Amino acid sequence: MNVQMIRKNNMRIFPIYKMFSWDLLFYYAITFLFLTQVKGFTASQVLLADSFYAIFRVIFQIFCINITDSIGKQKSLLTGNLLVTISILMIIVGNGFNLLILYNLIQAIAYGLKGICEPTILSDSIPKSSFSSKIYSRIDGKGSSFYYIVDAISSVSTGFLYVINPYIPMIMCFICCLISTIISLAFEEPIPETRHDNKKRSGFVSYYKDILTTFKHITKSNRLKSLLVFSLCFWGILSVFGTLRSSILVDIDVPEQYFGIILAVMQMIASLSASKQHWFHNTLRNRALSWFSLSVVSSFILTGLLVICNISFTVSLISTLLTIMLVGIVKGPYFTLMQKYLNSFSNPNVNTKIFAVNSLLENLGRVILSFFASFLLSITTTAYTFIIIGSTFLVIFIFLLNYMKAKVGLNPNEYTKEDLIFSNEK
């Protein structure tokens, strides 16, 4: 198969692949309930285990880059999906906190590989031109929209299936992981693999020196530094939201069978907003990240206050649901736009390392937020946790966004040479 056919094949498959594999289906609507009610963990333990996932992502990030550059992106992607499938099987048949830690270790390596390979396989498969960024956004956004629709459909049934038998949704999740693994076999390596031989001949030490050099160049770019720090903070919030969402629904006594319906509505909203990511970008321009972050943390504060005031069940429920819907609106376009921003002024030889750095920092943020939220949940209620996290990051984002004003969203001729160091046009 020639290069042009490989590229067409990868671009054609990618939205279908992302529909099944972007994240776990039949899982998040009931994972908190499954781990606390079936496996016997506390909410604090669930978040603590989640923090280990993030720690493992940080520790094994370089290892994942090594694997990807050694065996290629397609084989690494296949390995990642296979590991996810194995990990779900483990959590179904096993028990105990140590097993939960091992589960998070395998998931960390798996999503470390997937996080590097998924965006770069698509990016490398798109012929470089002035339209590359738009094509990437369209294909990736289509895949995101498909995923949110399928996740919404699965989530509607998940809560009711859980009531029938809590293991049914987990088995369905396992089947979807198998489908993702099979689809990943259809991808082809978009770049000739001869480039790997040079890295192998250069030796282990030289290989890591090359990565370190790339990392140093990244830290010299004010544009990339700003985006990466923002990603660290915002992904930290989004990563703990799933557990906090379930926890506050439990606190206000929402019946279990409605958890899936609530998540389904959220995912449908996310699907719609993901398909409109061009609208968000064109309408908000360089204010998109400001709108996303400040609206989410403000809603955390307001929801926490209304639940604490305990005016009525209806008020608490409406406030919580509005926050959940807002997160759905934001996360739909956020991931595609952030990948687009990180891909800008980059090239196939270095984009794996840029996404690896982003993944490392995202998981550093997840570690910090998971430990912080776990600590807060062990000493106070979910509502107060919402207020404390929301207030803390409201202050952080105000200062960070002010710093980013003159660093991100500029015209190409306004960036410094350090910001364009990875550009194909440099």
C-alpha positions as CSV (number, residue, x, y, z in Angstrom):
1,M,0.0,0.0,0.0
2,N,1.5,3.4,-1.0
3,V,1.7,6.4,1.2
4,Q,-1.4,8.1,-0.3
5,M,-3.5,5.0,0.2
6,I,-2.2,4.6,3.8
7,R,-3.2,8.2,4.5
8,K,-6.7,7.8,3.0
9,N,-7.2,4.5,4.9
10,N,-6.2,6.1,8.3
11,M,-8.3,9.2,7.8
12,R,-11.3,7.0,6.8
13,I,-11.0,4.7,9.8
14,F,-10.1,7.2,12.5
15,P,-13.7,8.6,13.3
16,I,-15.0,5.0,13.6
17,Y,-12.1,4.0,15.8
18,K,-12.5,7.0,18.0
19,M,-16.2,6.3,18.4
20,F,-15.4,3.1,20.2
21,S,-12.0,3.8,21.8
22,W,-11.6,7.4,22.8
23,D,-12.7,6.4,26.3
24,L,-14.4,3.5,28.1
25,L,-18.1,2.9,27.1
26,F,-20.6,1.5,29.6
27,Y,-18.3,2.5,32.4
28,Y,-18.3,6.0,33.7
29,A,-22.0,6.2,34.5
30,I,-21.6,3.3,37.1
31,T,-17.9,3.0,37.9
32,F,-18.3,5.0,41.1
33,L,-21.2,2.8,42.1
34,F,-19.5,-0.4,41.0
35,L,-16.3,0.3,43.0
36,T,-18.1,1.5,46.1
37,Q,-21.1,-0.8,46.2
38,V,-19.8,-4.0,44.5
39,K,-16.1,-3.9,45.3
40,G,-16.5,-2.2,48.7
41,F,-14.2,0.9,48.3
42,T,-14.9,4.3,49.8
43,A,-15.2,7.5,47.7
44,S,-11.8,8.7,49.1
45,Q,-10.2,5.3,48.1
46,V,-11.6,5.6,44.6
47,L,-10.0,9.0,44.1
48,L,-6.8,7.8,45.8
49,A,-6.5,4.9,43.4
50,D,-7.2,7.4,40.5
51,S,-4.3,9.5,41.7
52,F,-2.0,6.4,41.4
53,Y,-3.2,6.1,37.7
54,A,-1.9,9.7,37.1
55,I,1.3,9.0,39.0
56,F,1.9,5.9,36.8
57,R,1.2,8.0,33.7
58,V,3.9,10.4,34.7
59,I,6.4,7.7,35.6
60,F,5.9,5.6,32.4
61,Q,5.5,8.5,29.9
62,I,9.1,8.3,28.7
63,F,8.8,4.6,28.5
64,C,5.7,5.0,26.3
65,I,7.6,7.3,24.0
66,N,10.4,4.8,23.7
67,I,8.0,2.0,22.8
68,T,6.2,4.2,20.2
69,D,9.5,5.3,18.5
70,S,10.8,1.7,18.6
71,I,7.9,-0.3,17.3
72,G,5.9,2.4,15.5
73,K,2.6,4.2,16.2
74,Q,0.3,1.5,14.8
75,K,1.7,-1.3,16.8
76,S,1.9,0.9,19.9
77,L,-1.7,1.8,19.5
78,L,-2.7,-1.8,19.2
79,T,-0.7,-2.6,22.3
80,G,-2.5,0.2,24.2
81,N,-5.9,-1.1,23.3
82,L,-5.0,-4.6,24.2
83,L,-3.8,-3.5,27.6
84,V,-7.1,-1.6,28.2
85,T,-9.1,-4.7,27.4
86,I,-7.0,-6.8,29.8
87,S,-7.4,-4.2,32.6
88,I,-11.2,-4.2,32.3
89,L,-11.2,-8.0,32.6
90,M,-9.1,-7.7,35.8
91,I,-11.5,-5.3,37.5
92,I,-14.4,-7.6,36.6
93,V,-12.9,-10.8,38.1
94,G,-10.6,-9.4,40.8
95,N,-11.0,-7.6,44.1
96,G,-8.9,-5.7,46.7
97,F,-7.2,-2.3,46.7
98,N,-3.9,-3.8,45.5
99,L,-5.6,-5.1,42.4
100,L,-7.2,-1.7,41.9
101,I,-3.7,-0.2,41.9
102,L,-2.5,-2.8,39.4
103,Y,-5.5,-2.0,37.3
104,N,-4.5,1.6,37.3
105,L,-0.9,0.8,36.4
106,I,-2.0,-1.2,33.3
107,Q,-4.5,1.5,32.3
108,A,-1.8,4.2,32.7
109,I,0.6,2.4,30.3
110,A,-2.3,1.7,27.9
111,Y,-3.5,5.3,27.8
112,G,0.0,6.6,27.7
113,L,0.5,4.8,24.4
114,K,-3.0,5.7,23.1
115,G,-2.5,9.4,24.1
116,I,0.7,9.6,22.0
117,C,-0.4,7.6,19.0
118,E,-4.0,8.5,18.4
119,P,-3.6,12.2,17.6
120,T,-0.3,11.8,15.8
121,I,-1.4,8.9,13.6
122,L,-4.2,11.2,12.3
123,S,-1.9,14.2,12.1
124,D,0.8,12.3,10.2
125,S,-1.8,10.9,7.8
126,I,-2.9,14.4,6.7
127,P,-0.9,15.9,3.8
128,K,0.8,19.0,4.9
129,S,-0.8,22.2,3.5
130,S,-2.5,25.4,4.7
131,F,-5.6,23.3,5.3
132,S,-4.0,20.6,7.4
133,S,-5.2,22.1,10.7
134,K,-8.8,22.4,9.5
135,I,-8.8,18.8,8.1
136,Y,-7.5,17.5,11.4
137,S,-10.2,19.4,13.4
138,R,-12.9,18.1,11.1
139,I,-11.9,14.4,11.2
140,D,-11.1,14.5,14.9
141,G,-14.3,16.4,15.7
142,K,-16.3,13.9,13.7
143,G,-14.8,11.1,15.8
144,S,-15.5,12.9,19.0
145,S,-19.1,13.6,18.0
146,F,-19.6,9.9,17.2
147,Y,-18.1,8.8,20.5
148,Y,-20.4,11.1,22.5
149,I,-23.5,9.8,20.7
150,V,-22.5,6.2,21.3
151,D,-21.6,6.9,24.9
152,A,-24.9,8.7,25.4
153,I,-26.8,5.7,24.0
154,S,-24.9,3.3,26.1
155,S,-25.2,5.4,29.2
156,V,-29.0,5.5,29.0
157,S,-29.1,1.7,29.5
158,T,-26.1,1.5,31.8
159,G,-28.0,2.5,35.0
160,F,-30.8,0.1,34.4
161,L,-28.5,-2.7,33.5
162,Y,-26.6,-2.0,36.7
163,V,-29.8,-2.4,38.7
164,I,-30.4,-5.8,37.0
165,N,-26.8,-7.0,37.5
166,P,-23.9,-4.6,38.2
167,Y,-21.5,-6.8,36.2
168,I,-23.5,-6.4,32.9
169,P,-22.3,-2.9,32.1
170,M,-18.7,-3.9,32.9
171,I,-19.0,-6.9,30.5
172,M,-20.3,-4.6,27.8
173,C,-17.4,-2.3,28.4
174,F,-15.0,-5.2,27.9
175,I,-16.7,-6.1,24.6
176,C,-16.3,-2.5,23.4
177,C,-12.6,-2.6,24.3
178,L,-12.2,-5.8,22.2
179,I,-13.9,-3.9,19.3
180,S,-11.4,-1.0,19.7
181,T,-8.5,-3.5,19.6
182,I,-9.7,-5.1,16.4
183,I,-10.3,-1.7,14.7
184,S,-6.8,-0.6,15.6
185,L,-5.4,-3.5,13.5
186,A,-6.7,-1.7,10.4
187,F,-4.4,1.4,10.8
188,E,-1.2,1.6,8.8
189,E,2.0,3.3,9.9
190,P,1.7,6.7,8.2
191,I,5.5,7.4,8.1
192,P,8.1,5.0,6.7
193,E,9.5,3.0,9.7
194,T,13.1,3.4,8.5
195,R,13.4,6.4,10.8
196,H,13.3,4.0,13.8
197,D,16.5,2.4,12.8
198,N,18.5,5.6,13.2
199,K,17.2,5.8,16.8
200,K,18.1,2.2,17.5
201,R,21.7,2.7,16.2
202,S,22.2,5.8,18.2
203,G,21.9,3.9,21.5
204,F,19.9,4.2,24.6
205,V,21.7,7.3,26.0
206,S,21.6,9.2,22.8
207,Y,17.9,8.4,22.4
208,Y,17.0,10.0,25.7
209,K,19.3,12.9,25.1
210,D,17.3,13.6,21.9
211,I,14.1,13.5,23.9
212,L,15.6,15.8,26.5
213,T,16.7,18.3,23.8
214,T,13.2,18.4,22.4
215,F,11.8,19.0,25.9
216,K,14.2,21.9,26.4
217,H,13.0,23.4,23.1
218,I,9.4,23.1,24.2
219,T,10.2,24.9,27.5
220,K,11.7,27.8,25.5
221,S,8.4,28.4,23.7
222,N,6.2,30.7,25.7
223,R,3.2,29.6,23.5
224,L,3.7,25.9,24.2
225,K,4.5,26.5,27.9
226,S,1.2,28.5,28.3
227,L,-0.9,25.8,26.6
228,L,0.8,23.0,28.6
229,V,0.3,24.7,32.0
230,F,-3.3,25.4,31.1
231,S,-3.8,21.8,30.1
232,L,-2.3,20.6,33.4
233,C,-4.8,22.7,35.4
234,F,-7.9,22.2,33.3
235,W,-7.4,18.4,32.7
236,G,-6.9,18.0,36.5
237,I,-10.4,19.5,37.1
238,L,-12.0,17.4,34.3
239,S,-10.4,14.2,35.5
240,V,-11.8,14.4,39.0
241,F,-15.2,15.7,37.9
242,G,-16.5,12.2,37.0
243,T,-16.0,11.0,40.6
244,L,-17.2,14.3,42.2
245,R,-20.3,14.2,39.9
246,S,-21.3,10.7,41.0
247,S,-20.5,11.6,44.6
248,I,-22.7,14.7,44.7
249,L,-25.5,12.8,43.0
250,V,-25.3,10.2,45.8
251,D,-25.2,13.0,48.4
252,I,-28.5,14.6,47.2
253,D,-30.1,11.1,46.9
254,V,-30.5,10.7,43.2
255,P,-31.7,7.1,42.4
256,E,-28.9,4.9,40.9
257,Q,-30.9,4.0,37.7
258,Y,-30.9,7.7,36.7
259,F,-27.1,8.1,36.8
260,G,-26.8,6.7,33.2
261,I,-29.5,8.9,31.9
262,I,-27.9,12.0,33.4
263,L,-24.5,11.0,31.8
264,A,-26.2,10.3,28.5
265,V,-27.7,13.8,28.3
266,M,-24.3,15.2,29.2
267,Q,-22.6,13.2,26.4
268,M,-25.3,14.1,23.9
269,I,-24.6,17.8,24.7
270,A,-20.8,17.1,24.4
271,S,-21.4,15.4,21.0
272,L,-23.3,18.4,19.7
273,S,-20.7,20.9,21.0
274,A,-17.8,18.7,19.6
275,S,-19.4,18.8,16.2
276,K,-19.6,22.6,16.5
277,Q,-15.9,23.1,17.6
278,H,-15.4,25.3,14.5
279,W,-18.2,27.6,15.8
280,F,-16.6,27.8,19.2
281,H,-13.2,28.6,17.7
282,N,-14.5,31.2,15.2
283,T,-16.9,32.8,17.8
284,L,-14.6,32.9,20.8
285,R,-11.3,33.1,19.0
286,N,-8.5,33.4,21.5
287,R,-11.0,33.7,24.4
288,A,-12.1,30.0,24.0
289,L,-9.9,28.7,26.8
290,S,-10.9,31.6,29.1
291,W,-14.6,30.9,28.6
292,F,-14.1,27.1,29.1
293,S,-12.1,27.4,32.3
294,L,-13.8,30.3,34.1
295,S,-17.4,29.1,33.4
296,V,-16.6,25.6,34.8
297,V,-14.9,26.7,38.0
298,S,-17.6,29.3,38.6
299,S,-20.3,26.6,38.3
300,F,-18.4,24.5,40.8
301,I,-18.6,27.3,43.3
302,L,-22.3,28.1,42.7
303,T,-23.4,24.4,42.8
304,G,-21.5,23.8,46.0
305,L,-23.1,26.8,47.7
306,L,-26.6,25.8,46.6
307,V,-26.2,22.3,47.8
308,I,-24.9,23.4,51.2
309,C,-27.7,25.9,51.6
310,N,-30.1,22.9,51.1
311,I,-33.0,25.2,49.9
312,S,-34.7,22.2,48.4
313,F,-34.0,18.9,46.6
314,T,-35.1,20.5,43.3
315,V,-32.8,23.5,43.6
316,S,-29.8,21.2,44.5
317,L,-30.7,18.8,41.6
318,I,-31.1,21.6,39.0
319,S,-27.9,23.3,40.0
320,T,-26.0,20.0,39.9
321,L,-27.5,19.1,36.5
322,L,-26.6,22.5,35.0
323,T,-23.0,22.1,36.1
324,I,-22.9,18.6,34.5
325,M,-24.4,20.0,31.3
326,L,-21.9,22.9,31.3
327,V,-19.0,20.5,31.6
328,G,-20.5,18.5,28.7
329,I,-20.7,21.7,26.6
330,V,-17.1,22.6,27.4
331,K,-15.4,19.2,27.0
332,G,-16.9,18.6,23.6
333,P,-14.8,21.1,21.7
334,Y,-12.0,21.4,24.3
335,F,-10.0,18.3,23.5
336,T,-10.1,18.8,19.7
337,L,-9.2,22.5,20.0
338,M,-6.3,21.7,22.4
339,Q,-4.9,19.0,20.1
340,K,-5.2,21.5,17.2
341,Y,-3.3,24.2,19.2
342,L,-0.6,21.7,20.2
343,N,-0.3,20.4,16.6
344,S,0.1,23.9,15.2
345,F,3.6,24.8,14.1
346,S,4.7,21.2,14.6
347,N,5.9,18.3,12.4
348,P,5.6,14.5,12.5
349,N,9.1,14.0,14.0
350,V,8.4,15.9,17.1
351,N,4.6,15.9,17.7
352,T,4.8,12.6,19.6
353,K,7.1,14.3,22.1
354,I,4.8,17.4,22.3
355,F,1.8,15.2,23.1
356,A,3.9,13.2,25.5
357,V,4.9,16.3,27.4
358,N,1.2,17.3,27.4
359,S,0.1,13.9,28.6
360,L,2.8,14.0,31.4
361,L,1.7,17.4,32.6
362,E,-2.0,16.5,32.3
363,N,-1.4,13.6,34.6
364,L,0.6,15.6,36.9
365,G,-2.4,17.8,37.2
366,R,-4.6,14.7,37.7
367,V,-2.2,13.5,40.5
368,I,-2.4,16.9,42.3
369,L,-6.2,17.2,42.0
370,S,-6.9,13.6,42.8
371,F,-4.9,13.7,46.0
372,F,-6.4,17.1,46.9
373,A,-10.0,16.0,46.2
374,S,-9.4,12.6,48.0
375,F,-8.1,14.5,51.0
376,L,-11.1,16.9,50.9
377,L,-13.6,14.1,50.6
378,S,-12.1,12.4,53.6
379,I,-12.6,15.4,55.9
380,T,-15.7,17.2,54.4
381,T,-18.7,16.8,52.0
382,T,-18.7,16.8,48.2
383,A,-20.4,20.2,48.1
384,Y,-17.6,21.9,50.1
385,T,-15.1,20.1,47.9
386,F,-16.7,21.7,44.9
387,I,-16.4,25.1,46.5
388,I,-12.8,24.7,47.6
389,I,-11.6,23.4,44.2
390,G,-13.7,26.0,42.3
391,S,-12.4,28.9,44.3
392,T,-8.8,27.8,44.2
393,F,-8.7,27.4,40.4
394,L,-10.7,30.5,39.8
395,V,-7.8,32.4,41.2
396,I,-5.2,30.3,39.3
397,F,-7.0,30.7,36.0
398,I,-7.4,34.5,36.3
399,F,-3.6,34.9,36.7
400,L,-2.8,32.2,34.1
401,L,-5.1,33.6,31.4
402,N,-3.8,37.1,32.0
403,Y,-0.3,35.7,31.3
404,M,-1.4,33.9,28.2
405,K,-2.9,37.0,26.5
406,A,0.3,37.9,24.8
407,K,1.5,34.3,24.3
408,V,-1.3,32.4,22.6
409,G,-3.8,33.0,19.7
410,L,-1.5,35.4,17.8
411,N,-0.8,35.6,14.1
412,P,2.1,33.5,12.9
413,N,4.3,36.6,12.2
414,E,3.7,37.7,15.8
415,Y,5.3,34.6,17.4
416,T,9.0,34.4,18.3
417,K,11.4,32.0,16.6
418,E,11.3,29.8,19.7
419,D,7.6,29.4,19.3
420,L,8.1,28.3,15.7
421,I,11.0,26.0,16.3
422,F,9.1,22.9,15.4
423,S,7.3,24.4,12.4
424,N,7.6,22.7,9.0
425,E,8.0,26.2,7.6
426,K,10.8,27.3,9.9
